[in-house]
Amino acid sequence: MSDPDLVADIGGTHARFALSDGGLHSVLSLPSQDFASLADAARAYLAKVGAKPVRAAFAVAGPVGEGRVALTNLGWNFSADALGASLGMNVELINDFEAIALSVPHLQASDLMTVGPEIEGRGPVAIVGPGTGLGVAGFAHGGAIVTEGGHADFAPADDVEIGILRTLRARFGHVSWERVLSGPGLVNLHQALGGREALSPQEITARVGRDPLCAQTFERFCAILGSAAGDVALTLGARGGVLIAGGILPAMREAFAASGFRARFEAKGRFAGYLKAIPTRLIVQDHAGLIGAAASLRAMQAR
């Protein structure tokens, strides 16, 4: 029997690892910040599970170019060759949202929660994912569309959001979607809306049911996400649907479903009818990135 492969989904907060031999097993999440490098995190995982794989696919939260990556929200900088030499295995690097996109054909109905009307879409699929950062990708014709759309300009939709933009522009200069649609973005929104306490993203979401400003912040977050997701759907022609990924919303799925997300998704003027025909779903499968990394490795081996 051949050795299992190592697959990993590496973000600014969590480093998720698994072994893959047709399915995933020995899944383990480690805090990314606890390690000085990805090689250190991978060695810690392999020591825990007692495995010695010879192949690996790492889905990483940053643009991958010529086998190199600098993680946008973590500070790790490495190449596939150097990582492979350090770990003693053949390593492939892909963008983390490329991995989410490649998971699309392998997700089951139970992995998704419909937000808005139940619609059967056909065509390209878009993925938008607020987490430590904001990932944007697509899936079409059997392949992933890799983007850095989270760093496109934030576009306010009303006077409140114009005020948010002014506040954040004074602080950051350029205000991207990621500055408001991410864990740190949730904090930025809370402060821009008048919050004086230094709350973490987890504290903001935990207080949604009892703190009016936290509730307002989360509702505004969901509404802005709807606008961004609608823009991505129009840009990619994603008539097959838009999937919402990332680590923030699965824990808030009921509040998210009840929010203004879908109304803002459809609020595109003359193209409202186009958006009304596109399904929107929340990915509630925790390991979509690992599933996509494993799919990527299988595809590479088949070539």
N, C-alpha and C positions, 0 to 999 in steps of 0.2 A: 504494500500500500504506500502511495506517495505521501510525503509530508504535507500537512496543511499549509496554506498560505497565511501570511499575516496581512490583515487589512486594518486601516486606522482612519479615523475622522478627527482631525486636529483643529480645534478652534481656540479662541482667545481665553476661554474659560475651562473647557473640558477637552481632554485627550482620550478619545474612545478607541479601544482596541478590540479585535476579535480574531479568531482563527477561522479560516474558510476552507471547507473541503466539499463544496456543493451546497452547504448551508452554513450558517454562522453559529459558532459556539465559543465558550469561554469569553463572553463579552464582559469587558471591564472598563469603567470610566475613571480616569485619574485627573486630578486638578493640574491644568497646564502650568500654572504659576509655581508649582512645587518643583519644577525641573529647570535646569539651566539650558537644556537642549532637547530636541526631539529624540536624539539617540539615547539620551539618559532615560527619557520616559519610556521608550520602546524596550530598553533593556530591563527596566523595572517590571514592565508587564510580562515580558518573556520569562523572567525569573519567577514570577508568581505562578504562571501556568505551566512552566517546565517544558516549553516547546522550543524547537530549533528549526524554524521555517527557512526555506532557501529563496523564497520570492515574497515580495511585499508590494502593496499599493497603499500610498498615503494620500488621503484627501486633505488638503491643507487650505486654511483660510487666508488666501492671498493669491495674487496673480502668478502663474507659473510660466516661465519663459526660458527656453533652452535648458530645461532640466534643473533650473534654479528657482528658489522662492524666498521671499522675505514676508513673513507673516505680518499682516497689516496691523493687528491689535495685540501682538505678543512680543515681537522683537527678535524671534528666531530667524536666522538667515543661513541657508544651507543649499547644497546641490544634491541631486539624486545619487551621483557617483560617490561623493564624500560620505553621504549617509549610508549607502550600501556598503562601502568599504569599512565603515565603523561597525556596522552590524553583521557583516559577513554574509550578505544576501543581495540578490538583484532587486533594485528598488525602482518603482515607477511613482512619479508625482503627478497628481491632478488637482485642480481647484476643488474646494469643498462643495461648491454649488454645481460644478460639473458632475460630481458624484451624486448629488441629490437628483439632478436631471436624469442621470443614467439609472436611477432606482425606479423611475416612473413606470416602466413596463412590468416591474416586479412587485409593485404595491398592490395589496388586496383591498377589497371594499372596506374591511374593518380597520385599515390603516388610515382612512380618510374620513373626515366629518364635513358634510355639506354645510356651507354657510350661504344662506339665501335660497332661492328656488332650486328644486331638483331638476337639473337640465342635463341632457346627454350631448356633450360637445364633441366635435370632430375636427381634427387638425392639430396644429402645433400647441404645445402646452408651455405655459410660463410658470416660473417658480420665483416667488419673492419671500425672503426670509429674514425677519428681524431677530437678531440674537446679540452677541457681543458686538457685531457689526451688522450691516444689511447686505445680504446676498441676493443677486438677481441672475437668473439663468433661464434657458429654454430647452425644450426637447422637441425635435422635429425630424422626420424621415429616419428614425432609428438612431439619431445621434444627438449629442449635447451641444447647446449654444452657450458659450462661456462669455460672460460680460462682467463689467465693473459698474453696472447701472446704479448701484447703491451710492455712488459718488457723483451722480448727476445732480443738477440744481434742484433744491427744494422749491416747489411752486405753491405758494399760499393760495387758498381758495376763498377766504373771507377776511374781514377786518381783523378778527382775532389772530388769524395766522399771519397776516401782514405784521401785526405787532410782535408775534413770535419771531418772525424773520428779522425784524429790526433789532430785537434784543440779541439774537444769536449772531447776527452779522457784526454787531459791535464787539462781540467776544471772539469770534472765529475768523471774520473776514468772509471767506467762502462758506456758504451753508448748503450742505448736501442733504439728500434724503436721509443718509445715515446719521446725521447730526440730530434727527428727531425720531427716526425709526430704528431703534436699537436699544439695548439696555442703557448705555450712557445717554442715548437720545431721550429715553423716558425721563431721566433725571433732568436733562436740559429743558424738556417741556414743562416739568413741574416747576422749575425755577422761573422760567419765562412767564408762567401763568400766575406767579406771585408767591410760590412756595419759599418759605424762609428757613425751614428745617433742611438739614443735609441728609436726605433720605436716599437709600440705595434703591435700585430697581425693584428688588424683592420686597422691600418695605412699602414702596408705593403700591404695588399690586396687592399686597396683603391687606392694605388699608382701604381698598376700593369700596368695600361695603359699609364703612363707617366714617370715612373722612371725605367730605365733599370735594376738596381740592384734588385729592388722589383720584376720586371717581371722575372728576372733570378731566384730569390729565389722561387717564386711561381711555376715556371716551374720545378725547381729541386724538390720541395716538391711533386708535382704531380707524377713525374717520380719515386721518391723513394717510394711513396705510391703504385705505380704500382708493383714495385718489391716485396714489403711487401705483397700486396694482392695476388700476384701470389704464394708466399711462403705459405700463409695460405691456398689457394686453393689446393695446392699439399699436404699439411700436413693433411687437413681434407677430401681430396677426394671430394671437393665441386663441383661436376659436375652439380648440380642444379643452380649454379651461385654464384657470390660474390656481396654482397650489400655493398655500401659505405654509412656509417652513419656519425653522428657527426654534429657539428654546423658550421664548417668552409666552406665547399664546396657548400651547397645549394645556398648561396649568390653569388657564383662564378661559377655557373653551366656551362655557355657557355665557359669560359676560361678553366675550368676543362675538358670539353668534347673535346676541341681543343688541349689539352696538350699531352705530351708523356706518359700519364698514361697507356693507353692500349698497346702501343708498349712495354713498360717495363713489363707489366703484362705477355705478351706472350713470353718475351725473356728468356726462360728457356732451351736453348740448345736442347738436345735430346727430351725434353718434351714440346717443343714449340707447337706441334700439339695438345697435350692434353689440353694446355691452350687456344688455338684458339677456341676450342669447348665449352668453358665455358663463359656464358654471364656475363657482369659486368653492374651494375645499381646503380645509386645514389638515395638514399631515399630522397625525397623532401617533405614528410609528416612530419610536425613539431612535431607531437604528437605520433610518433611510440612508444616511451617508455611508455607513458600513456596507449596506446592501449594494449601493452604487459603486463603491470602491471594489467590491468583490466582482461585480459585473464588468467593470473596467478591466480588471486583471484577467478575467476569463476571455474577454474580447482580444486583449493583447496577445495572449497565449495562442489563440486560434489563428492569428495572422501568419 
